[in-house]
């Protein structure tokens, strides 16, 4: 079982369709996850994509799929479970289009001038995934404000510790380049 992630911009590239074809031919248990943040590297999807429902791109290969609100963690979980069950049943690949939003540019050098601050703020205010889960936890009585603050503090400490460890660690030896890299060759008669 494999998950393969790529963005809405990559969904328009030819090698994606070659991969869909091979995965369908061999009934590979792979979930193709299209992270659709609506802007690829910086071009709005409506300006770069003739088929806005990216999950339908596998139809020509017999690959089913669905779109899911990527800002709703419970919806993503349910869709993921469905996709995994499909693949594990031997039915072959599945496509999940996770409709999400990124608040910053594509990279540090991207000022994201292709959208307004008001648009970004509106998504933050109305659809933020973390705030949505926070609200569910509080409303359901699964956690208190203090519980969530403690979790946030713990996570920040873990991230800071990992960052410091990475900064202070020496570069690995070149002999480590192939450590833990595993690849199986596809049989020639496949």
Phi and psi in degrees as a GROMACS rama.xvg file:
@    title "Ramachandran Plot"
@    xaxis  label "Phi"
@    yaxis  label "Psi"
@TYPE xy
-132.926  143.471  UNK-2
-109.999  129.348  UNK-3
-118.833  119.433  UNK-4
-105.851  137.377  UNK-5
-156.9  163.788  UNK-6
-94.5724  176.336  UNK-7
-62.9305  -31.8905  UNK-8
-66.925  -44.1876  UNK-9
-66.7248  -24.4328  UNK-10
-61.9581  -16.4552  UNK-11
-93.3406  4.08965  UNK-12
-95.7168  145.454  UNK-13
-59.694  -36.749  UNK-14
-64.1865  -22.813  UNK-15
-64.1437  -42.2614  UNK-16
-71.1841  -34.7803  UNK-17
-61.6003  -41.2438  UNK-18
-67.3554  -43.1842  UNK-19
-56.6179  -45.3545  UNK-20
-59.5034  -49.5208  UNK-21
-66.1516  -41.3906  UNK-22
-62.4728  -39.281  UNK-23
-70.0257  -42.5958  UNK-24
-59.0927  -43.0058  UNK-25
-94.0312  3.61818  UNK-26
48.5417  48.2107  UNK-27
-71.1362  141.264  UNK-28
-82.5979  74.195  UNK-29
-126.03  134.309  UNK-30
-101.024  115.892  UNK-31
-86.3111  116.357  UNK-32
-105.994  112.422  UNK-33
-96.0365  110.983  UNK-34
-83.4009  96.4119  UNK-35
-95.3322  95.9085  UNK-36
-95.6459  9.56485  UNK-37
77.9087  -2.31704  UNK-38
-133.683  8.48898  UNK-39
41.2071  -128.869  UNK-40
-82.0421  -21.3133  UNK-41
172.242  5.542  UNK-42
-112.69  129.377  UNK-43
-58.372  140.961  UNK-44
-55.8955  -38.1466  UNK-45
-63.79  -19.185  UNK-46
-96.8615  -10.574  UNK-47
-124.996  -6.19076  UNK-48
-133.852  120.865  UNK-49
-78.8113  -22.758  UNK-50
-114.975  99.6556  UNK-51
-68.473  -24.0412  UNK-52
-89.3417  90.0555  UNK-53
-64.8487  -27.8285  UNK-54
-65.6097  -17.1839  UNK-55
-82.5239  -4.53275  UNK-56
-63.3881  -19.8557  UNK-57
-88.3254  -3.20956  UNK-58
-57.4126  -38.2368  UNK-59
-63.7168  -19.4205  UNK-60
-107.124  3.98167  UNK-61
76.1914  22.5812  UNK-62
-97.1026  117.36  UNK-63
-74.9333  164.133  UNK-64
-168.33  176.942  UNK-65
-157.352  157.726  UNK-66
-98.5812  147.043  UNK-67
-141.089  147.267  UNK-68
-70.5523  104.565  UNK-69
-71.1228  -6.61207  UNK-70
-93.6905  4.01488  UNK-71
-120.791  100.865  UNK-72
-59.5421  -33.8727  UNK-73
-72.0549  -36.513  UNK-74
-66.6552  -39.2611  UNK-75
-65.6293  -41.5917  UNK-76
-60.6697  -47.3274  UNK-77
-62.8024  -43.3677  UNK-78
-66.1737  -38.6013  UNK-79
-63.3955  -41.3823  UNK-80
-63.3782  -41.018  UNK-81
-63.1906  -44.465  UNK-82
-63.682  -42.5686  UNK-83
-64.2001  -43.7753  UNK-84
-60.532  -41.0016  UNK-85
-59.6232  -50.2199  UNK-86
-65.9527  -41.6354  UNK-87
-69.3324  -19.4047  UNK-88
-80.1029  -2.96306  UNK-89
89.3475  9.42058  UNK-90
-80.9167  -6.46496  UNK-91
96.0739  -160.999  UNK-92
-72.9561  166.66  UNK-93
-145.778  147.895  UNK-94
-115.822  127.899  UNK-95
-114.918  120.479  UNK-96
-97.9568  109.883  UNK-97
-92.8796  106.139  UNK-98
-84.1473  109.235  UNK-99
-131.645  -166.706  UNK-100
-152.96  136.715  UNK-101
-108.13  137.03  UNK-102
-81.4578  -21.8642  UNK-103
-114.593  177.242  UNK-104
-66.6899  174.488  UNK-105
-67.2873  -29.1797  UNK-106
-149.329  179.322  UNK-107
-63.8462  -25.0433  UNK-108
-92.2508  5.81736  UNK-109
-102.348  108.719  UNK-110
-77.6617  -2.34533  UNK-111
56.6368  43.7419  UNK-112
-79.9436  2.76564  UNK-113
-86.1076  4.09792  UNK-114
-147.635  160.415  UNK-115
-88.6717  156.776  UNK-116
-61.9818  -34.4057  UNK-117
-63.8861  -39.4863  UNK-118
-61.9246  -47.8698  UNK-119
-61.6914  -45.1614  UNK-120
-64.176  -38.2351  UNK-121
-60.9517  -43.054  UNK-122
-64.6919  -43.97  UNK-123
-56.5121  -45.3732  UNK-124
-71.5604  -35.4148  UNK-125
-105.026  -22.7222  UNK-126
-133.402  7.78905  UNK-127
-56.7379  124.907  UNK-128
-64.3429  -40.5726  UNK-129
-69.4971  -42.2997  UNK-130
-64.8339  -35.389  UNK-131
-62.1216  -47.3824  UNK-132
-65.6604  -41.5056  UNK-133
-55.9364  -47.9486  UNK-134
-61.5408  -41.0736  UNK-135
-62.5636  -43.3081  UNK-136
-63.9606  -43.5205  UNK-137
-68.1413  -47.2489  UNK-138
-63.9031  -35.3327  UNK-139
-83.3694  -3.13799  UNK-140
72.2415  20.2387  UNK-141
-82.8159  -17.1044  UNK-142
-158.966  156.497  UNK-143
-104.4  170.557  UNK-144
-56.1838  -42.9033  UNK-145
-64.7378  -39.0769  UNK-146
-59.3907  -46.4599  UNK-147
-67.8452  -36.654  UNK-148
-64.1256  -40.2567  UNK-149
-65.3658  -41.1647  UNK-150
-63.5894  -44.5682  UNK-151
-60.3303  -44.3339  UNK-152
-62.204  -42.7288  UNK-153
-64.1304  -43.235  UNK-154
-63.7623  -44.2678  UNK-155
-60.2485  -40.0917  UNK-156
-64.8471  -41.5861  UNK-157
-63.2013  -45.4985  UNK-158
-63.4544  -45.7277  UNK-159
-62.8116  -40.5198  UNK-160
-63.6985  -43.2441  UNK-161
-64.7091  -40.6146  UNK-162
-64.4161  -43.7908  UNK-163
-63.5221  -42.6089  UNK-164
-58.6337  -44.7106  UNK-165
-63.7974  -42.8684  UNK-166
-64.9374  -37.8535  UNK-167
-86.9296  -14.838  UNK-168
-78.0089  144.514  UNK-169
-71.9837  159.23  UNK-170
-61.9274  141.252  UNK-171
-68.5042  154.71  UNK-172
-66.3078  147.463  UNK-173
-58.7134  -26.6364  UNK-174
-63.3541  -20.2402  UNK-175
-81.4944  -6.6219  UNK-176
-53.6891  -38.69  UNK-177
-102.702  6.99534  UNK-178
-65.7474  132.017  UNK-179
64.5618  20.1537  UNK-180
-95.4493  119.459  UNK-181
-123.006  129.654  UNK-182
-144.808  129.177  UNK-183
-98.929  134.795  UNK-184
-75.0968  144.184  UNK-185
-77.686  131.773  UNK-186
-57.0785  141.512  UNK-187
-63.8061  -27.128  UNK-188
-90.8021  5.3417  UNK-189
